[in-house]
Amino acid sequence: MGKPVLITTTETVTGREIIEVLGIVQGNTVQTRHIGSHILAGLMTIVGGEVKGYVKAFSGAREEATERMVANARALGADAVVGMRYTSSQIMNGGAEILAYGTAVKLR
């Protein structure tokens, strides 16, 4: 698996000094809707409520994107990823890209 890489949404790591910026790292995945979830989502727009199938799918997609970003950081020899963010965008009808990104750094 490799050494642990600290991930933070802040621009610094409390108690540690950033000694080198290695560059931007990212990881992404594309998630499509399961037809059952899609039908249920259509019904939920009428009655309201949470579509648990979507929640589960997109939680998994964020985790996968994060793992890919960490692998990218590890390949650069990073100790941490600072300024980490997620973004998503619809890339086709029924499909979305989830992107995790941040700045890979070496710490003292």
N, CA, C and O atoms as a GROMACS GRO file, in nm:
protein
  432
    1MET      N    1   0.082  -0.120   0.000
    1MET     CA    2   0.000   0.000   0.000
    1MET      C    3   0.085   0.125   0.000
    1MET      O    4   0.047   0.224  -0.062
    2GLY      N    5   0.198   0.125   0.066
    2GLY     CA    6   0.285   0.243   0.068
    2GLY      C    7   0.269   0.324   0.195
    2GLY      O    8   0.184   0.296   0.279
    3LYS      N    9   0.353   0.424   0.206
    3LYS     CA   10   0.349   0.507   0.327
    3LYS      C   11   0.223   0.592   0.331
    3LYS      O   12   0.169   0.629   0.227
    4PRO      N   13   0.175   0.622   0.453
    4PRO     CA   14   0.055   0.706   0.464
    4PRO      C   15   0.081   0.846   0.410
    4PRO      O   16   0.189   0.902   0.428
    5VAL      N   17  -0.019   0.902   0.345
    5VAL     CA   18  -0.014   1.039   0.294
    5VAL      C   19  -0.122   1.117   0.367
    5VAL      O   20  -0.240   1.083   0.358
    6LEU      N   21  -0.082   1.220   0.439
    6LEU     CA   22  -0.175   1.305   0.510
    6LEU      C   23  -0.255   1.388   0.410
    6LEU      O   24  -0.198   1.442   0.316
    7ILE      N   25  -0.386   1.396   0.429
    7ILE     CA   26  -0.471   1.476   0.341
    7ILE      C   27  -0.540   1.581   0.426
    7ILE      O   28  -0.600   1.550   0.529
    8THR      N   29  -0.532   1.707   0.381
    8THR     CA   30  -0.597   1.815   0.452
    8THR      C   31  -0.658   1.915   0.353
    8THR      O   32  -0.605   1.937   0.244
    9THR      N   33  -0.769   1.974   0.394
    9THR     CA   34  -0.830   2.077   0.309
    9THR      C   35  -0.769   2.214   0.334
    9THR      O   36  -0.796   2.309   0.261
   10THR      N   37  -0.686   2.224   0.438
   10THR     CA   38  -0.618   2.351   0.467
   10THR      C   39  -0.493   2.364   0.381
   10THR      O   40  -0.448   2.268   0.320
   11GLU      N   41  -0.439   2.484   0.378
   11GLU     CA   42  -0.320   2.511   0.296
   11GLU      C   43  -0.189   2.479   0.369
   11GLU      O   44  -0.082   2.481   0.310
   12THR      N   45  -0.200   2.450   0.499
   12THR     CA   46  -0.082   2.417   0.580
   12THR      C   47  -0.114   2.295   0.664
   12THR      O   48  -0.229   2.252   0.674
   13VAL      N   49  -0.011   2.239   0.726
   13VAL     CA   50  -0.027   2.128   0.819
   13VAL      C   51   0.022   2.179   0.955
   13VAL      O   52   0.141   2.207   0.971
   14THR      N   53  -0.068   2.190   1.050
   14THR     CA   54  -0.034   2.242   1.181
   14THR      C   55   0.081   2.164   1.243
   14THR      O   56   0.079   2.041   1.249
   15GLY      N   57   0.182   2.238   1.288
   15GLY     CA   58   0.297   2.177   1.353
   15GLY      C   59   0.401   2.121   1.258
   15GLY      O   60   0.502   2.066   1.303
   16ARG      N   61   0.379   2.134   1.130
   16ARG     CA   62   0.475   2.084   1.030
   16ARG      C   63   0.507   2.195   0.932
   16ARG      O   64   0.424   2.283   0.906
   17GLU      N   65   0.627   2.190   0.877
   17GLU     CA   66   0.670   2.289   0.778
   17GLU      C   67   0.671   2.225   0.640
   17GLU      O   68   0.724   2.116   0.621
   18ILE      N   69   0.611   2.293   0.544
   18ILE     CA   70   0.618   2.248   0.405
   18ILE      C   71   0.755   2.288   0.351
   18ILE      O   72   0.788   2.407   0.346
   19ILE      N   73   0.834   2.187   0.311
   19ILE     CA   74   0.969   2.217   0.264
   19ILE      C   75   0.981   2.210   0.112
   19ILE      O   76   1.078   2.259   0.054
   20GLU      N   77   0.881   2.148   0.048
   20GLU     CA   78   0.885   2.140  -0.098
   20GLU      C   79   0.744   2.117  -0.151
   20GLU      O   80   0.669   2.034  -0.100
   21VAL      N   81   0.710   2.193  -0.254
   21VAL     CA   82   0.583   2.173  -0.325
   21VAL      C   83   0.614   2.087  -0.446
   21VAL      O   84   0.696   2.124  -0.531
   22LEU      N   85   0.547   1.972  -0.455
   22LEU     CA   86   0.575   1.877  -0.562
   22LEU      C   87   0.484   1.894  -0.683
   22LEU      O   88   0.515   1.849  -0.793
   23GLY      N   89   0.372   1.960  -0.661
   23GLY     CA   90   0.281   1.986  -0.772
   23GLY      C   91   0.139   1.940  -0.745
   23GLY      O   92   0.109   1.884  -0.640
   24ILE      N   93   0.054   1.966  -0.841
   24ILE     CA   94  -0.086   1.929  -0.831
   24ILE      C   95  -0.100   1.778  -0.852
   24ILE      O   96  -0.038   1.720  -0.941
   25VAL      N   97  -0.183   1.717  -0.769
   25VAL     CA   98  -0.217   1.576  -0.785
   25VAL      C   99  -0.368   1.563  -0.798
   25VAL      O  100  -0.443   1.645  -0.745
   26GLN      N  101  -0.409   1.461  -0.868
   26GLN     CA  102  -0.552   1.443  -0.887
   26GLN      C  103  -0.586   1.296  -0.904
   26GLN      O  104  -0.500   1.213  -0.935
   27GLY      N  105  -0.711   1.266  -0.884
   27GLY     CA  106  -0.765   1.133  -0.909
   27GLY      C  107  -0.910   1.151  -0.950
   27GLY      O  108  -0.981   1.235  -0.895
   28ASN      N  109  -0.953   1.073  -1.046
   28ASN     CA  110  -1.092   1.088  -1.089
   28ASN      C  111  -1.155   0.954  -1.118
   28ASN      O  112  -1.086   0.852  -1.133
   29THR      N  113  -1.286   0.955  -1.127
   29THR     CA  114  -1.363   0.838  -1.166
   29THR      C  115  -1.492   0.888  -1.230
   29THR      O  116  -1.536   1.000  -1.204
   30VAL      N  117  -1.550   0.805  -1.312
   30VAL     CA  118  -1.679   0.837  -1.372
   30VAL      C  119  -1.781   0.739  -1.317
   30VAL      O  120  -1.762   0.618  -1.320
   31GLN      N  121  -1.889   0.794  -1.266
   31GLN     CA  122  -1.996   0.714  -1.206
   31GLN      C  123  -2.121   0.726  -1.292
   31GLN      O  124  -2.162   0.837  -1.326
   32THR      N  125  -2.180   0.613  -1.327
   32THR     CA  126  -2.306   0.615  -1.401
   32THR      C  127  -2.417   0.563  -1.311
   32THR      O  128  -2.392   0.493  -1.213
   33ARG      N  129  -2.538   0.598  -1.344
   33ARG     CA  130  -2.652   0.557  -1.263
   33ARG      C  131  -2.695   0.415  -1.298
   33ARG      O  132  -2.694   0.375  -1.414
   34HIS      N  133  -2.731   0.341  -1.195
   34HIS     CA  134  -2.791   0.209  -1.212
   34HIS      C  135  -2.938   0.231  -1.247
   34HIS      O  136  -3.002   0.318  -1.187
   35ILE      N  137  -2.992   0.157  -1.339
   35ILE     CA  138  -3.128   0.179  -1.385
   35ILE      C  139  -3.229   0.174  -1.270
   35ILE      O  140  -3.326   0.250  -1.269
   36GLY      N  141  -3.207   0.085  -1.172
   36GLY     CA  142  -3.296   0.078  -1.056
   36GLY      C  143  -3.293   0.206  -0.975
   36GLY      O  144  -3.397   0.255  -0.932
   37SER      N  145  -3.175   0.260  -0.953
   37SER     CA  146  -3.161   0.386  -0.880
   37SER      C  147  -3.224   0.500  -0.957
   37SER      O  148  -3.284   0.590  -0.899
   38HIS      N  149  -3.210   0.496  -1.088
   38HIS     CA  150  -3.266   0.601  -1.173
   38HIS      C  151  -3.419   0.602  -1.165
   38HIS      O  152  -3.480   0.709  -1.156
   39ILE      N  153  -3.479   0.485  -1.168
   39ILE     CA  154  -3.625   0.476  -1.156
   39ILE      C  155  -3.670   0.526  -1.019
   39ILE      O  156  -3.765   0.603  -1.008
   40LEU      N  157  -3.600   0.481  -0.914
   40LEU     CA  158  -3.632   0.524  -0.778
   40LEU      C  159  -3.615   0.675  -0.763
   40LEU      O  160  -3.696   0.740  -0.697
   41ALA      N  161  -3.512   0.730  -0.823
   41ALA     CA  162  -3.490   0.875  -0.816
   41ALA      C  163  -3.606   0.950  -0.880
   41ALA      O  164  -3.648   1.054  -0.829
   42GLY      N  165  -3.657   0.898  -0.990
   42GLY     CA  166  -3.773   0.960  -1.054
   42GLY      C  167  -3.894   0.960  -0.963
   42GLY      O  168  -3.966   1.059  -0.956
   43LEU      N  169  -3.915   0.850  -0.893
   43LEU     CA  170  -4.027   0.843  -0.798
   43LEU      C  171  -4.005   0.937  -0.680
   43LEU      O  172  -4.100   0.999  -0.631
   44MET      N  173  -3.879   0.948  -0.634
   44MET     CA  174  -3.849   1.033  -0.519
   44MET      C  175  -3.873   1.180  -0.550
   44MET      O  176  -3.898   1.259  -0.458
   45THR      N  177  -3.865   1.219  -0.677
   45THR     CA  178  -3.892   1.359  -0.710
   45THR      C  179  -4.039   1.392  -0.687
   45THR      O  180  -4.075   1.508  -0.669
   46ILE      N  181  -4.122   1.290  -0.688
   46ILE     CA  182  -4.265   1.309  -0.664
   46ILE      C  183  -4.296   1.313  -0.515
   46ILE      O  184  -4.368   1.402  -0.468
   47VAL      N  185  -4.240   1.218  -0.440
   47VAL     CA  186  -4.273   1.206  -0.297
   47VAL      C  187  -4.169   1.268  -0.205
   47VAL      O  188  -4.197   1.295  -0.088
   48GLY      N  189  -4.050   1.292  -0.255
   48GLY     CA  190  -3.943   1.352  -0.174
   48GLY      C  191  -3.866   1.246  -0.097
   48GLY      O  192  -3.914   1.133  -0.080
   49GLY      N  193  -3.748   1.282  -0.051
   49GLY     CA  194  -3.666   1.192   0.029
   49GLY      C  195  -3.530   1.166  -0.033
   49GLY      O  196  -3.499   1.211  -0.143
   50GLU      N  197  -3.450   1.093   0.041
   50GLU     CA  198  -3.313   1.062   0.000
   50GLU      C  199  -3.311   0.940  -0.091
   50GLU      O  200  -3.381   0.841  -0.066
   51VAL      N  201  -3.230   0.945  -0.196
   51VAL     CA  202  -3.213   0.831  -0.286
   51VAL      C  203  -3.084   0.761  -0.242
   51VAL      O  204  -2.974   0.797  -0.284
   52LYS      N  205  -3.102   0.660  -0.157
   52LYS     CA  206  -2.987   0.594  -0.094
   52LYS      C  207  -2.893   0.529  -0.195
   52LYS      O  208  -2.772   0.522  -0.170
   53GLY      N  209  -2.946   0.483  -0.308
   53GLY     CA  210  -2.860   0.424  -0.411
   53GLY      C  211  -2.760   0.525  -0.466
   53GLY      O  212  -2.644   0.491  -0.491
   54TYR      N  213  -2.805   0.649  -0.485
   54TYR     CA  214  -2.715   0.754  -0.532
   54TYR      C  215  -2.611   0.789  -0.426
   54TYR      O  216  -2.494   0.809  -0.457
   55VAL      N  217  -2.656   0.798  -0.301
   55VAL     CA  218  -2.564   0.831  -0.192
   55VAL      C  219  -2.452   0.728  -0.185
   55VAL      O  220  -2.335   0.764  -0.176
   56LYS      N  221  -2.488   0.601  -0.189
   56LYS     CA  222  -2.389   0.493  -0.182
   56LYS      C  223  -2.294   0.499  -0.302
   56LYS      O  224  -2.173   0.485  -0.287
   57ALA      N  225  -2.350   0.518  -0.421
   57ALA     CA  226  -2.268   0.521  -0.543
   57ALA      C  227  -2.169   0.636  -0.541
   57ALA      O  228  -2.052   0.617  -0.573
   58PHE      N  229  -2.214   0.755  -0.503
   58PHE     CA  230  -2.125   0.870  -0.506
   58PHE      C  231  -2.027   0.871  -0.390
   58PHE      O  232  -1.919   0.928  -0.402
   59SER      N  233  -2.063   0.810  -0.277
   59SER     CA  234  -1.965   0.795  -0.168
   59SER      C  235  -1.851   0.706  -0.215
   59SER      O  236  -1.734   0.736  -0.190
   60GLY      N  237  -1.885   0.597  -0.282
   60GLY     CA  238  -1.782   0.508  -0.336
   60GLY      C  239  -1.698   0.577  -0.441
   60GLY      O  240  -1.577   0.555  -0.448
   61ALA      N  241  -1.759   0.660  -0.524
   61ALA     CA  242  -1.686   0.731  -0.628
   61ALA      C  243  -1.588   0.831  -0.566
   61ALA      O  244  -1.475   0.843  -0.614
   62ARG      N  245  -1.629   0.902  -0.461
   62ARG     CA  246  -1.537   0.995  -0.394
   62ARG      C  247  -1.419   0.920  -0.334
   62ARG      O  248  -1.305   0.966  -0.342
   63GLU      N  249  -1.446   0.804  -0.273
   63GLU     CA  250  -1.339   0.724  -0.214
   63GLU      C  251  -1.241   0.677  -0.321
   63GLU      O  252  -1.119   0.684  -0.302
   64GLU      N  253  -1.293   0.631  -0.433
   64GLU     CA  254  -1.207   0.586  -0.543
   64GLU      C  255  -1.122   0.702  -0.598
   64GLU      O  256  -1.002   0.684  -0.622
   65ALA      N  257  -1.183   0.818  -0.618
   65ALA     CA  258  -1.109   0.934  -0.667
   65ALA      C  259  -1.000   0.975  -0.568
   65ALA      O  260  -0.890   1.011  -0.609
   66THR      N  261  -1.031   0.968  -0.439
   66THR     CA  262  -0.933   1.003  -0.336
   66THR      C  263  -0.816   0.905  -0.338
   66THR      O  264  -0.700   0.947  -0.331
   67GLU      N  265  -0.846   0.776  -0.348
   67GLU     CA  266  -0.739   0.675  -0.354
   67GLU      C  267  -0.648   0.698  -0.474
   67GLU      O  268  -0.527   0.680  -0.464
   68ARG      N  269  -0.705   0.736  -0.586
   68ARG     CA  270  -0.624   0.761  -0.706
   68ARG      C  271  -0.538   0.887  -0.690
   68ARG      O  272  -0.425   0.891  -0.737
   69MET      N  273  -0.593   0.989  -0.621
   69MET     CA  274  -0.516   1.109  -0.595
   69MET      C  275  -0.397   1.077  -0.503
   69MET      O  276  -0.286   1.124  -0.526
   70VAL      N  277  -0.422   0.997  -0.399
   70VAL     CA  278  -0.316   0.958  -0.305
   70VAL      C  279  -0.209   0.877  -0.377
   70VAL      O  280  -0.090   0.896  -0.351
   71ALA      N  281  -0.248   0.788  -0.467
   71ALA     CA  282  -0.149   0.711  -0.544
   71ALA      C  283  -0.063   0.804  -0.627
   71ALA      O  284   0.058   0.783  -0.639
   72ASN      N  285  -0.124   0.907  -0.685
   72ASN     CA  286  -0.050   1.007  -0.762
   72ASN      C  287   0.050   1.080  -0.672
   72ASN      O  288   0.165   1.102  -0.711
   73ALA      N  289   0.005   1.118  -0.551
   73ALA     CA  290   0.093   1.187  -0.455
   73ALA      C  291   0.208   1.097  -0.411
   73ALA      O  292   0.322   1.141  -0.401
   74ARG      N  293   0.176   0.970  -0.383
   74ARG     CA  294   0.279   0.874  -0.341
   74ARG      C  295   0.386   0.858  -0.448
   74ARG      O  296   0.505   0.848  -0.418
   75ALA      N  297   0.343   0.855  -0.574
   75ALA     CA  298   0.438   0.839  -0.686
   75ALA      C  299   0.536   0.956  -0.693
   75ALA      O  300   0.647   0.941  -0.743
   76LEU      N  301   0.494   1.073  -0.643
   76LEU     CA  302   0.582   1.190  -0.639
   76LEU      C  303   0.668   1.195  -0.512
   76LEU      O  304   0.755   1.281  -0.499
   77GLY      N  305   0.643   1.104  -0.418
   77GLY     CA  306   0.716   1.103  -0.293
   77GLY      C  307   0.660   1.199  -0.189
   77GLY      O  308   0.733   1.243  -0.100
   78ALA      N  309   0.533   1.233  -0.200
   78ALA     CA  310   0.471   1.331  -0.110
   78ALA      C  311   0.447   1.276   0.029
   78ALA      O  312   0.423   1.156   0.048
   79ASP      N  313   0.456   1.364   0.127
   79ASP     CA  314   0.418   1.333   0.264
   79ASP      C  315   0.272   1.371   0.290
   79ASP      O  316   0.207   1.314   0.377
   80ALA      N  317   0.222   1.469   0.213
   80ALA     CA  318   0.087   1.519   0.235
   80ALA      C  319   0.030   1.579   0.107
   80ALA      O  320   0.102   1.611   0.013
   81VAL      N  321  -0.103   1.591   0.108
   81VAL     CA  322  -0.174   1.666   0.005
   81VAL      C  323  -0.248   1.776   0.079
   81VAL      O  324  -0.333   1.749   0.165
   82VAL      N  325  -0.217   1.901   0.047
   82VAL     CA  326  -0.282   2.015   0.110
   82VAL      C  327  -0.380   2.079   0.011
   82VAL      O  328  -0.369   2.062  -0.110
   83GLY      N  329  -0.476   2.152   0.066
   83GLY     CA  330  -0.574   2.220  -0.018
   83GLY      C  331  -0.661   2.123  -0.097
   83GLY      O  332  -0.706   2.154  -0.207
   84MET      N  333  -0.686   2.005  -0.041
   84MET     CA  334  -0.760   1.901  -0.112
   84MET      C  335  -0.906   1.943  -0.131
   84MET      O  336  -0.969   1.999  -0.040
   85ARG      N  337  -0.960   1.916  -0.250
   85ARG     CA  338  -1.098   1.950  -0.284
   85ARG      C  339  -1.158   1.840  -0.370
   85ARG      O  340  -1.087   1.759  -0.430
   86TYR      N  341  -1.290   1.838  -0.375
   86TYR     CA  342  -1.365   1.753  -0.467
   86TYR      C  343  -1.443   1.843  -0.562
   86TYR      O  344  -1.483   1.953  -0.526
   87THR      N  345  -1.462   1.795  -0.682
   87THR     CA  346  -1.553   1.860  -0.774
   87THR      C  347  -1.620   1.750  -0.856
   87THR      O  348  -1.568   1.639  -0.869
   88SER      N  349  -1.734   1.782  -0.910
   88SER     CA  350  -1.802   1.686  -0.996
   88SER      C  351  -1.865   1.761  -1.113
   88SER      O  352  -1.895   1.880  -1.105
   89SER      N  353  -1.884   1.687  -1.220
   89SER     CA  354  -1.949   1.746  -1.337
   89SER      C  355  -2.020   1.637  -1.414
   89SER      O  356  -1.972   1.523  -1.423
   90GLN      N  357  -2.133   1.672  -1.470
   90GLN     CA  358  -2.206   1.577  -1.554
   90GLN      C  359  -2.134   1.571  -1.688
   90GLN      O  360  -2.110   1.674  -1.751
   91ILE      N  361  -2.100   1.450  -1.732
   91ILE     CA  362  -2.028   1.437  -1.859
   91ILE      C  363  -2.113   1.371  -1.965
   91ILE      O  364  -2.079   1.373  -2.084
   92MET      N  365  -2.225   1.311  -1.923
   92MET     CA  366  -2.320   1.252  -2.018
   92MET      C  367  -2.450   1.234  -1.942
   92MET      O  368  -2.452   1.245  -1.819
   93ASN      N  369  -2.556   1.206  -2.012
   93ASN     CA  370  -2.683   1.183  -1.946
   93ASN      C  371  -2.671   1.059  -1.857
   93ASN      O  372  -2.649   0.948  -1.907
   94GLY      N  373  -2.686   1.078  -1.728
   94GLY     CA  374  -2.678   0.965  -1.636
   94GLY      C  375  -2.538   0.935  -1.587
   94GLY      O  376  -2.517   0.833  -1.521
   95GLY      N  377  -2.440   1.019  -1.618
   95GLY     CA  378  -2.302   0.993  -1.575
   95GLY      C  379  -2.234   1.119  -1.529
   95GLY      O  380  -2.253   1.227  -1.586
   96ALA      N  381  -2.154   1.104  -1.424
   96ALA     CA  382  -2.082   1.220  -1.370
   96ALA      C  383  -1.939   1.182  -1.338
   96ALA      O  384  -1.909   1.068  -1.301
   97GLU      N  385  -1.850   1.279  -1.355
   97GLU     CA  386  -1.710   1.262  -1.316
   97GLU      C  387  -1.694   1.321  -1.176
   97GLU      O  388  -1.743   1.430  -1.148
   98ILE      N  389  -1.624   1.248  -1.090
   98ILE     CA  390  -1.586   1.296  -0.958
   98ILE      C  391  -1.434   1.314  -0.962
   98ILE      O  392  -1.362   1.222  -0.998
   99LEU      N  393  -1.387   1.432  -0.925
   99LEU     CA  394  -1.245   1.464  -0.927
   99LEU      C  395  -1.200   1.505  -0.787
   99LEU      O  396  -1.260   1.593  -0.726
  100ALA      N  397  -1.095   1.441  -0.737
  100ALA     CA  398  -1.030   1.480  -0.612
  100ALA      C  399  -0.896   1.541  -0.652
  100ALA      O  400  -0.823   1.484  -0.733
  101TYR      N  401  -0.863   1.658  -0.594
  101TYR     CA  402  -0.736   1.721  -0.631
  101TYR      C  403  -0.681   1.803  -0.515
  101TYR      O  404  -0.754   1.842  -0.424
  102GLY      N  405  -0.551   1.828  -0.521
  102GLY     CA  406  -0.484   1.908  -0.420
  102GLY      C  407  -0.339   1.927  -0.459
  102GLY      O  408  -0.299   1.897  -0.572
  103THR      N  409  -0.260   1.976  -0.364
  103THR     CA  410  -0.119   2.001  -0.389
  103THR      C  411  -0.035   1.905  -0.307
  103THR      O  412  -0.048   1.900  -0.184
  104ALA      N  413   0.050   1.829  -0.374
  104ALA     CA  414   0.138   1.735  -0.307
  104ALA      C  415   0.259   1.810  -0.251
  104ALA      O  416   0.318   1.894  -0.319
  105VAL      N  417   0.294   1.779  -0.125
  105VAL     CA  418   0.405   1.849  -0.059
  105VAL      C  419   0.490   1.752   0.021
  105VAL      O  420   0.446   1.643   0.057
  106LYS      N  421   0.615   1.794   0.046
  106LYS     CA  422   0.705   1.726   0.140
  106LYS      C  423   0.704   1.808   0.268
  106LYS      O  424   0.701   1.931   0.264
  107LEU      N  425   0.705   1.738   0.382
  107LEU     CA  426   0.700   1.803   0.513
  107LEU      C  427   0.828   1.780   0.592
  107LEU      O  428   0.901   1.683   0.571
  108ARG      N  429   0.853   1.872   0.684
  108ARG     CA  430   0.961   1.855   0.780
  108ARG      C  431   0.896   1.828   0.912
  108ARG      O  432   0.966   1.810   1.012
   0.00000   0.00000   0.00000
